[in-house]
């Protein structure tokens, strides 16, 4: 089971590496290396700076570090300068955190006056690397222009690099350098390779319309003056990039590229023209005209090069995917449809796959039924033929082609469900005879189709079991494991309600043996996600004794308990009369699983989503149990004879139902709270995949649906003068979000419950609460519980990881000590944050804005505050500010007032807004203790003190003698 222990790293494995080091200690250690007299130690210290920037990405540290690197750059040799250059290139995101930009630039710019051209070249490249923070410095602009006049090749290349970077950042530099670049390109003294690099700078001349027009006119003239291949390639690509940024010249650029595509005989020129056309199709598809599309189709039909045909079809595919292009016009265009229809059956599978993709996009973009029928029939036949051809091949082109074809199958079946049985039959017949890689893709497509209708694969159980027998081996590679898991998923989906899941789990364990425990876990995980909880419970239970880590044991034990709880509702023997007992047992299993899940947490993996998800599911089952018990009380505990009198005295007619009325109100409130809790869990799951969010939405919908049924049947019964307070629109809105994507079984169950409720209301119209209403509630609970709900992917695996790290200043001197602030002053609270990503940043959604919410409240007043403080002084602060992160860093300040002496608590809460405007409550939250003091509270009033007695030295002599005689 060592494999399981090695791979379950996402569930509780602690990281044991180097000891955690303080930021100042890390900087001091690297500074010690920089001050070394050995060049090797200096280089080692320099190359470790980027890693330190990633670990401690805060401005104070980064500013100090870059100033130290600037000292090394100024005083060191060229090799050390080259190392500093690499650091600036690798740490480009951290440049805007340099606070003392003037001093940093002064130390770097000192080397530009060196007599060594290599040193000047390195300096120019460093200046180009830090262009985002010094874009408008005139002295740097002058140095770059001087570098362009250099006769040294290394310095000239560095100056061109710096000019390229500054032209991208500075409008003033771009406009001022345009004439200089034009002169150098036309000049005979400039080498050819340098002219090509100079032309590339023109792509950044999009800061204003005049510059873009001037540069485009210049480039068009250069195309005619310099017809060489390299010049044409660079100039066309530069003009395409310039047009994509300025937007106004895109139609002209499309026509120019199509002209070179038709007229230029060179293959490389046609290739770069197609690449630029694809870029412009993705950038602005709405600017393409019918003439442009016809011209591209004409080129496809006349050229004999497969590579060029593939490039042209890729452009058409990009156009057909977008909503900006009028698909109806494209469908009427017989040239496009005829062209793709002819290419669907060519021997080249890549050309055929792209043609099928274009026709699929046309067929699934809302065409009228009369027009779509012929296109759908043609593309379905072509897709089946392509899959049959590629299933017997194992090349890279065949794999890519069958991926495109299977994507088209999913789109066609989702838009036209009548095609699903035919596709499933053809795919199942090809799984056994295809290669392992292709079989995995076929099985994954079958799983997607079977999730919408499991009955599609029920007829192929025997063939799937035979394939599973062939696939199972004592040692399997990664592809064979994926194939086994995919076939096992199909087998799980194909099982009928009369099948015994015990036999299926034993079948998996028998085929995998003792050496494939990791594969057993993956099969169990897939079973839990598909809702086959009985099989998952047996497999997880088998794995609990095969792990060496305590955390893994508790993790697997919790999964075993959760699946045992869910399997109670999927058994065929589940009836209405034993539903309460099943709910009680399931709640016990969930409570045991939650305890085990908390024991599986570690400091590095706290399993917050898993704990909250299972807790809400347990509360949901408990709410179901309370609802069923309350519904049964109308028979077991009818209203007492005094109930009408109680209702009359309280003014609540619903009290005529007796004890059941209060129980139903409690159930209604609990279900509404659960719906809000699921909504909060969804808001906190920023890194969750879309399927996970749909799963949470389905559970929220079930809670709101039951609350609505309780409201319309019991609480708002017209016989008791009630008026509906439930909102069916909330349920319908959630259904509209999930009906097209989530499992059809859940949606069918919800629609069935609504239909039964409507029928019960019609039958019981004009009647008080009776067994008809309670039977409807019983039936609704039974229907919703009988539908298996699988665990989402985010419960087991996170494909996206996003975390926000906050730093607040001022900071207390010691842990737990408050920050001292005078009541007559205001505290400037600075909040800085860094957004940290995993391996796949922005896979599902990206952070556009960060909302910082700062609140404060007084926790303890000073004992004398009530006598001296003003009654109008505020006791709390409530400030909110939106910040857009730049290079995953954000910073802002708040001005807080503490007008009353005492101890205040300041809370900083973080939420994020994605690119679609959705708010996500991701955290983190920080707290600070502030102690506000007032000097006047400690001063003693001068008027209340008695005057001091006069000293003996100050008394007159006669008075002293009188006092002595006395």
N, C-alpha and C positions, 0 to 999 in steps of 0.2 A: 504493500500500500504506500510505498515511498513515492510513487508517481502522484497519488492524490495529495500527499503532503507537500509535494513540490509545486503542484499546480493550483492549489486552493489558496493562492497568495492574497486574493482579494477578500478573504474572510478571516482576518485576525492574525496574520503573520506580522510580527514585529520586526522592525529593521534594526539590525545590530551592526553598526558600522563604526566610523570614527566618532569620538565623543563630541557632543554639541558644543560649538565654540561661539563665544560672544563676538559681536561685530567689531568692536574696538580691538579685541585680541587678535582677530583675523587680520585686520588692517595693520596692526603693529608688527605682526609676524611677516607680512609681505613687505612692509617698509624696511624691516631689518634685512631682508634679502636684497632690496634695491640699493641699500647702502653698502653692500658687500663689495670688496675689491676684486672679486672673481666674477668674470663675465658670465660664466655658466650659472652661478647662483642668481645673478641679476636677471638673466633670461628666464630662469625657472620662476622667479617671483612675478615677472611681467605676465607670463602666459597663464598664471593662476588668477589674474584679476577678473576676467569674464565670469568665471565660476563664482567668485565672491559677489559680483554684481547681481547674479541671479539669486543668490541665497539671501543677500541683504540689500534689496533694491530701494534704498531710501536716499533722498537727496544729500543729506549731510555727509554720509559715508562716501557716496559716489563723487561728490565735489572734492573731498579731500584726496580720494584716490586718484582722480584725474589730474589734480594739481601736482601730485607726486610723480605721476607718469610724465607730465609736461616737463618737470625738472630733469628727469632722465633723458627725455628727448632733446632737451637743450644742451645738456652737458655730456651726453654719451656719444658713442660712435654710431656709424651707419647701421650696424647690425642691431643694436639696441633700438635705434629709431624704427627699423623695420618691424621689430617685435611690437613696439608701441602702435605702429600703423595697423597691425593685425588685431590688436585689442580694440582700437576704435572701430574697425570694420565689424568685429563680432559683437560689439556692445552698442550698436546704433540706436537701439531702443532706450538706452539709458542716457543718451546725450542731453536730452532736454532737462535732466535733473541736475546738471552742472549749474550751481548758483553763481559762482564767480567767473562768468564767461570772459570778461575783459582780461583778467589775470591769466586765465588758461590760454587765451589766444595770444597774449603778449609773449608768453614763454615759448609757445610753438612757433610763432611768427619770427622769433629771433633768428632761427636757422635759415630763413629765406634769403638772408643777406650773405650766406656762406659762399666761398669761392668754389666749393665742391658742387658740380652739377647733380651728382647723385643725391647729396643731402638736400639740395633744393627740390629735386624730383620727389623725394619721400615727403618733404614738407608740403608740396602741392597736393599730394595724394591724401595726406592727413587733413589738409584744409578742405578738400573735396568730401572727405568722409564726414566731417563735422559741419557740412554746409547747412543742415537744417537750423542750427543755432547761430550761425554767423552769416546768414544769407545776404544781408544788406551792408556788410562792411566794405567801405570803398577802398581801403588799402589792400584788402584781399583781392578785390576785383582788379585793381591795377597790377598786382603781382601775377595774376593769371594771364592777363593780356600780355605782360612782359614775357611770361613763360611761353606763350604761343609764338613769340619771335625768336625763341632759342634755336640754335643750330645743333644742339645735342639731342639725339633721338630719344633718350630716356626722359629727359626733362620735357621735351615736346609732348610725348605720350602722357606724361603726368599732368601737364597743363590741359590737354584735351579732356582727360578724365575729370579734372576739377571743373572745367568749363561746362561739361555735361551735367554735373551735379548742381552747379550754381544756376544754370539756366532752368533747371527743373524747379528750383526753390524761389528764385528772385526774378520778378518781372523787369526790374530796372536793368539787371545784368543781361537778361535775355534780349531785350530791345537794343541795348548798347553794343552787344557783341555780334549782332546779326551782320552788319556791314563788314566787320573784321573777318568773319567766317567766309562770307561771300568772296572777299578779296583773296583769301588764302586758297579757296577751292579753285578759283580762276587762275591763280598765279602758277607760273611754270616751275617755280622753285620748290613748291610743296610736293613731297613724294606722293605717289598714287595711294599707298596704303593709309597715309595720313589724311588724304582727301576723303576716303571712305569713312574714317572715324569722325571727321568733321561734319559730314552730312548727317550722321546719326544725332548730332546735337539739335538739329532742326525740329525734331519731334516734340521738343519742349517749348516751342515758340507759340503756345496757344493761350498766352495770358490775355491778349486782346485781339480783336478781329483784324485790325490793320496788320499786325505782325504776322498773323496766320496767313492772311491773303498774300502778303509780300513774300513770305517763305514758300508758299505753294507755287506762286508764279515763278520764283527762282528755280524751284525743283523741276517744274515742267520744262523750263528752258534747258536745264542740265540734262534731262532725259534725251532731248534732241541733240545736244552738243556732245554728250558722252554716251554713245550707244553700247559700250562694252558691257559684258554680262554682269560683272561685279557692281558696276555703277548703277545699272538698271535695278538689280536686286535690292541694293541698299536704299536707293532713292524711292522705289515703290513702297517698300516696307516703312520707310520714314514718313512718307506722305500718308500712308494708311493710319499709322499711329497718330499723326497730327490731326487727321480728319476725325478719328474716333474721339479725340479729346475736345476739339472745337465744335463738332457736330454739324456745323453749317455746310461743310464741304463733303459730307458723306455721299450724297447722290452723284456728285461729279467724280468722286474717287471710285465709286462702284462702276460707273461707265468707263473710266480709264482702265481699271483692272480687267473688265470684260474685253476691252479693246485689245490689250496685250494678250489676254487669254486666247483670243481668236487669231490674231495677226502675227504674234511673235513665234517663230518656229522653235525656239530653244525650250527644252523640257524644263530646265530649272526655273526659267522665268514663269512658265505656266504654273509650276508648283507653288512658287511664292505668291502668285496672283490668287490662287485658290485658297491658300492659307489666310491671306488678308481678307478675302471675301467672306470666309468663315468667321473671322474676327468681327467684321462689320455686320454680319448677320446676327451674331449674338448681341452686339452692342446696340444696333438700331434696326430691328427687322421691319418696323413700320415705314422706313424710308425706302424700302425696295418697291419697285413698280412691276407691273405685269410684263413690261418689255424686258426688264432685267431677268426675271425668271425665265421667260421664253428664250432669251439669249443663252442662259446657262444650260437649259435643256437642249438647245441646238448644238452646243459644244459637246454635251454628253453623247448625243446620237452620232456625231461625226468623228470623234477622236477614237483612236485604236489602242490607246495606252490604258491599261487597267488602273494604274495608280492615279491617273488624272480623272478617270471616271469615278473612282472612290472619293477623291477630293471634292468633285462637283456634287456627288450625292450627299456628302457630309454637309455641304452648304445648304442643300435643299432640306435635309433632315432638320438642321437648326432652324430654318424658317418655318417648317411645319409644326414644330413644337410650341411656338410662341402664339399667344393670343392676339398679338398685334397684327399678324398677318391674317387677312380674311380667308379663312379656310374654304368658305363656300365658293369664292372665286377660284381658288386653287382646284377645287373639285370639278368645277365646270371647265377648267382648262384641260382639254383633252390631251394636250402635249405632255403635261406632267403625269397624268394617270396612265397614258399609253406608254410613256417612257419607263415608268416604274414597273408596269405590268410586263413589259418585255424583259427587263433586267431581273425579274424575280426568278427566272428559270435558267439563268446563265450558269456555266460550270464554276465560275469564280464565286465562292461562298460569301466572300466579303461584300462584293457588289450586290449579290442577292439579298443579304441580310439588311443592308442599308436601304434597298428598294422596298423591302417588306416593312421596315420601320417607317418610311415616309407614308406608305399606303395605310398603315395602322393609325398613324397620327391623323390622316385625313378621315378615316372611317370612324374614329372615336371622338371627333370634335364637334358633335352636335349636328351632323348632317340630317336632312330629312329622311324619313324611312324609305321612301321610294329610291332615293339616290344612294343611300348607305347600303342597301341590301346587296346590290351587285358588287360594290367595292369590298364589302365584308366577306362575301362568298369567295371572291377572287383571292383576297389576301389570306384567308384561312387555308385554302388549298395550297397556296405557295408556301405558307409557313410549315405545314405538315410535310411537304416535300423537302424543304430545307433541313428540317430536324432529322428526317430519315437519312439524308445524305451525311450530315455532320455527326450523327450518332456512331457511325462506324469509323470515324477518323479521330486521331489524337493530336493533331497539329495545333499550333497556336492560333492560326486563322480559323480553324474549325471551332475551337473553343470559344473564341470571341464571337463568331457568327451565331453559334447556338445560344449564347447568352443573350444576344439581341433578339433572336427569334423567340426565346422563352419569355422575355420581357413583353414582347408583342402578344404572346398568348395570354398572359395575365391581363393586359389591357383589353384585349378583345373579349375575354370571358367576363370581365367586370362590366363592360358596356353591353354585351350581348350574352346573357347567361345560357341561352339555348345552345351555344357552341361548346359548353363545358363537357358534356358526356363524350362527344366525339374526340375532343382533345385528350381527355383522360384515358380513353381506350387506346389511342395511338401511343401516348407516352408510356403507359404501363407495358405495352407490347415491346417497347424498345429498351426498357431498363435492363432486362436480363442479357441482351446481346450487345450492349454498348460497353465502351471502356469505363474504367472506374471514375475518371474525372467527369465524363459526360453523364454517367449514371447519377452522380451526386447532384448535378444541375437539374436533371430530369426529376429526381425525387423531391428536390426542394420546390420545384414548380408544382408538382403534384400535391405537396403539403399545403401550399398556398391555396390551391383550388379546393382541396378537400376541407379546409377550415370553414369555407362558406357553406359547403354541402357535403357532410361526411358520407352520405349515401353513395357518392360517386365512386368511391374506392372499395365499397363493401364486396363487390363481386370479384375482386382480385386478391382476396386474402390468401388463397392457396399459393398463387404465384409469388406473392410477397414473402410468405414463409419459406418457400423454396429458395428464393434469392437470399434470404437471411441466413439460411443454412450454408449456402455457398460462400457468403461474405465472411461469416464468423471463422476466425482463425486464432491460433494460439498467440501469434504476434502479428499485429496489423500496423501499417503505417498510417500517417495522418489522413490520407485520402480514403483509405479503407475504413477508418474509424468514422469519418464523415458519412460514408455510404451506409454503414451499419446503422448509424443514428438516424439518418433520413428514412431508411426503410422501416426502422422501428417506429418512427413517428407515423408513417403511413399505416402500419399495422395497428397502432393505437387508435388512430382515427377510424379505422375500418371495423373495430369491434362493435358488436351489437349489444343491446341491453341484456340479452339472454346469455351472453358469454360470461365466463368466470375469469375475472382479472387475475386471480391467483395463478391460474395456469399460464397466463401470458408472462407474468413476472418470473415464474419458475423457468419458462422457456428462455427468457433473456439470460438469466443467471447460468443456465445449463450451457448455452451457446458461448457465452463469454468466458466462463471458467474463472479461475482464481487469479490469473495474471493480468486481467483487463479491468481493474477496479476503477480506473479513471473513466473508461468508456461506460462502465455501469453508472457512474455518477452523472455523466452527460445524458445518458438515456433517461435516468430518473428525473433530471432537471427538465428535459424536454417533455416528459410525461406530466410533470407538475404544471408546466406552461400550457399544455394542451387540455388540461382539465381531467386527465386520467389519474386521479389521486390514489386510487387503490394500488395500481402498479407502482406509482412513485413511492407510496408508503412502504411497500415491501422492499423495494430496492434501497431506499434510504436506511431502513432498519437493518438490512444486511451489511451496510457499509459502516455502521456506527462502531463496530468492534474491530475495524481494520485500520484505524488511524492511530498514530502515536501521540498526537497533540491533544491536549485537553480542550483547547478552543475548537478544534475540528470536531471533536466528539460531541460537544454541546451544540455546535452548528448543525450537524447531521441529525442529532436527536430532536432538535426543534423542528427541522423539516419533516421528520417522521411523524411528530405529533400533529403538525398542521395538516399534513395529508390525511392522517387518520380521521381528523375532524371533518375534512371536506368530503371524504369518501362516504360518510354516513348519509349524505343527501343525494348521492348518485346511485345508491343501491335500488334495484327494482322493487324491493320489499317495502320501500318507504311509503307509508300510507298516512292518511290524515290522523288516525287514532294514535299512532306512535310517533307523531312529529314532535311532540313536546319532549319525549324521552330522548329522541335523537338530538334535539337542540341542547338538552342538558349535558349529554355526553360530549357533544362537539365543543361546548363551552369549556368543559373540564380539560379536554385535549388542548385547546388553545391556551388556557392558563398555564398548563404544564410547558407547552412549547415556548411561551413568552418568557417564562423563568429560565429555560435552557438557553434561549436566544440572548438574554441579558448576560448570562454567564459566558457566552461565546464572544463578547465584545472585548476589544483591546484598545489601548490608547490611540493606536494608529487607524483602527477600523472600528468605529463605534456603532455601526449598523443602525443609524438613526431612522432611515427610511423603513427598514425591515421591521423595527420595533413598533413604529407608529402605524404601519400598514396592518400588521397582525393585531395590534390593540384595537384599531377601529373595526376590523372584521369580527373580533370577539364581542365588542360592544354591539355590533350590528346583529349578531346571532342572539345576544341577550335581549335586544329590543324585539326580535321576532318572537322569542319565548314569552315575553311580557304581553305582547299583542295577542298571542293565541290564548294565553291564560285569561286575559281580560275578555276576549270574545266568548270563551266558554262560561264565564261567570253569569251570562244572561240565562243559562240553563241551571247552573249549580247554585247560583245565588240571585234569585229574582228580586226585583225591587220590593222593599217592605211596604206595608200598608200606609206608613207615615210619610212615604216619599212625596206624594202630592202636596202635603202640608209643608214639608221642608222646601219644596220648590217654590211654593207660593210665598213663604216667608223670606226666602233669599232672593226671590225675583229671577231665578235661573231655572227655566223650564226643563233644562236638561237633567236637573236633579231628580226628575221623575224616574229616570233609569236606575237610580240608586247608586250602588258602589261602582258600577261599571263606568259611569260618567267620568269620575275622577281618574280611573285607570286609563281610559281612552285618552284623556287630556295629557296624562303623563307620557303615554306611548307616542302621541303626536309630537309633543315637545322634544322627546328624546330622538325621534327620527329626524326632525328638523335640525337638531344640533349635530347629528351624525352627518347630515348633508353638508352643513357648514364646515365640519371637521375634515371631510373629504376634500372640500374645496380648498381649505388651508393646506392640506397635504399636497395637493396638486400645485399650489402656488410655491411651495417650498422645494419642489422637485425640478429645479432648473436644468439639471443634467439628464433628466429622464428622456428616453426615446419616445416617439409619438405613440407607439402601441401601449406603453405603460400609462401614459396620460389618458388614453382611451379607456383602459381598464379601470382607472380610478373614476373616470366620468361615468362609467356604467354602474359602479357601486353607488356613486352619489345619486344617480338617476333612480336606482331601486329604492333608496331611502326616501327620496322626495315623492316617488310614486305611491309608496305605502302611506306616507303622511297625507297625501291628497285623498286617497281612498278613505282613510279614517275620517277626514274632514267632511267629505260629501255624504258618507253613509251614516255617521253617528253625530259628530259635533254640530253639523249644519243641517240636521234633519228638519224639514219644514214643520213637522208636527210639534216641535218644541220652540218654534219661533226663531230658529237659527238661520244664519246667513253665511254662506261659504266664505271662509277666509283663506282657503287653499288657493294656490296659484298653479293651474294646470300648464300655463305658459312656460314655467320653469322646466317642467318635465319635457314638454315638447321641444324646447330649445336644446336641452341636452340630447334628446333623441336625434335632432337634426345634425348634431355634431358627431354622433357615433353611428348612425344608421347605415351610412355608406361604407364604413370601415370596420366596425367591430363585428363580433360574431353574430350571425343572423339568428342563432338560437335564443340569445338574450333578447334581441329585439322582438322576435316572435312571442316570447313569453310576456314581455311588457304589453304588447298589443293585445294579447289574449286576456290579460288581467284587466285592461281598460274596457275591453268588450264585455267581459263578465260583470264588471261594475255597472256599466250602462244597463245591461239586462236586469240586474238586481234592482236598480233604481226604478226601472219601469214596472217590475212585478210588485215592488213594495211601495208604489206611489200612494200617498195618502195614509200610510200605516206608520205606527210607532216602531221603535227599534225592536226587532224580533229575530227569530232564528234565521230568516232570510239574509239579514245584514251580517250576522255572525258567520254564516256559511260562506258568504262572499269573501269575508276576511280570511277565513280558513283556507279557501281555495286559492286566494292570491298569495298567501305565504307559501303554500305547498308548491305552486307553479314557479315562483321565483327561486325557491330553494332547490328545486329539482334540476335547475339548469346549472351545469358545472361551470365554474368560473376559475380559469387558470391563474397562476401567479405570473405577474408581469416580468419582463426581461430584466428590468432595473432591480428587481428583488435579488437576482443572482449576479448580474453583470452590469457594469457601468461603462458604456462606450465613450462617454464624454466626461471630463473632470474639470470643474471650475471652482476655484476657491478665492476668496478675498481676504487679504491680510491688511489689518488696520494698524496705524500708529498714531497716537494722540499726544500732543504736546500742549502745555507743559506736563511733565511727568512727575509723580511724587518722588521724594528723596528716598523713601524706603517702601517696602511692600506693606500695604495697608495704611500708610500714613496719608493724611489729607493734604491738599494743596491750599496754602494760606492766601486769602484774597481780602482786601479791605472793602468794606461795604460801600465806600464812596467811589470805588474804581470798578471797571468792568474787565472781565477775564476774556482774553482773546484765545479761543480754543482752536487749534489747528489740527485738522484731521487729514491724514495722508493714507493712501491705500494703494495696494498692488494687486492686480488680478493675475492669478496663477492658473496655468492650464496644464492638462495632461498631454497624452500623446496625440490626440486628435482634437485640437482646439476648434470650436465653432462647428462641430459636426451637425448638431441639430439646431442650435440657436446661438446668437452672439449677443454680447452686452453692448448696448448703445449708450445707455446712461446709468449712472449710479445715484440713487436718492439717499441722502444722509438726513436722518431725523434725530435731532438733539432735543432732549427734554431734561428738565431738572425739577426737583421737588425738595422741600425742606424736610429733613428727617428729625432734627432736634434743634429747638430754639435755645438761645442763650437765656439764662435765668432772669436777666434784667432787660431783655428785649422788649417785653410788653410795656414797660414804663417809658422807654426812650424812643422806640421805633415809630415811624409814622404808619398810620393805618392804611395809607394808599400804596405802600411799597409792595410790589408784586412778590409772591412767594414761589413762583415757578417760571420756567422758560419753556417755550415750545417753538422751535425753529426747524425749517425744512429747506433743503437746497438740492437741486439736481446738478450733477457734474458729469461732463462727458470725458471718459478716460482717453488719454493719449499715450499710445504705446503701452497699454495696460497699466497706466499710472494715473492717479487722480489726486487732487489736493484742493482743499477749501478751508475757510476760516469762519468761525461763528463768534459773535460778541455777546457774552452772557452777563447778566446783571444779578447780583446777589445783594439786595438791599436790606435784608434782615440778618442780623448776626446769628450764627448757629452753624450747624452741619447740614450741607446740601448734598444730594446725590445726583450726578449727571449721567444720563444714559445716552449712548450713541447707537442707533440702530440703522442697519444698511439694507436697502432693497435695490433691485436692479430692474431695468426696463430693456427689453430686447428690441430687435429691429422692427418688429410688428407692433410695438407699443404695449405689449403685455407686461404686467407688473409681477415680479417674482420675489417672494420674501425669502431670500437666501441667507441673510445674516452677513457677517457676524454682529454680535452685540457687545459693547464695552460699557463699563461703569467706572466712574471716578467719584471720589469723595472730596468735597470742597468745604473748607472751614472759613466762613466769613467772620471777620472780627471788626470791632468798633472801638477805637481808642477812648472815646468818651465814656464808655462803660466802666473803665478802670481808673478814671480820675476822680478824686474826692473833691466835693464842692468846697471852695474857699470860705464861703460865708457861714458855713455851719460850724467852723472850728473856733473855739474861744481864743481871745488874744493871750499870748504868752506873758507870764509875770515878769516884771522888770528885774534885771539882774542887779546884784549888789553894787557892781562897779558903776552902774548908771545912776544910782540914787545919790541925792545931795548929801553933803557931810552932816548937816543938822538932822536930816531924817535918819541917817545911819546911827547917829548917837542916840536919838530918841528910841530907835528900835532896840539899841543895845541896853539902855536903861530899863526898858520894859522887860 
